[in-house]
Amino acid sequence: PEGNKGIGSYTGSDSIVVTPDTYDGGPVTKIDQYAFANRNSEKAIRFSDSVVELSNTCCALNEGLEVVVLGANTKTIGEGAFLQCTALREIKLNDGLEKIATISFSMCENLESITIPESVTTIESGAFTGLEKTLVIHGKAGSAAEEFAKTEGIQFVAE
């Protein structure tokens, strides 16, 4: 919709980043491709509640990123959004999230545990490539998260 804004690229050097709800008169609804990619100064990012979509590769290859918190209204994590974020150890997914695309968290070697809300109905094959032996997925019994974990050979813990 007209007036919606995306964050195109972050050029700051803050170690903790909180994305704004609005920019240039409109709500920030999207984090654009490469916005936080190929960087290492950010240790934590809190996406605002206005963000609906994390675009493909928006944070890929961010080697400093350790902690991510999604806003309340995020619906989609795009393909390769956190690809090879090798320091990523914690991500808080929001209730209401619907889709985790392929290779979203591939090669995030420090990510050992993730809780996937029941609202997630689509987790594409390969979303956690390279973590099959080390990752534990937590979620509701009978959920898409459990089905995905079984299919991909990833440990699942029902909560």
Secondary structure by P-SEA (a helix, b strand, c coil): cccccccccccccccbbbbbcccccccccccccccccccccccbbbbcccccccccccccccccccbbbbcccccccccccccccccccbbbbcccccccccccccccccccbbbbccccccccccccccccccbbbbcccccaaaaaaaaabbbbbcc
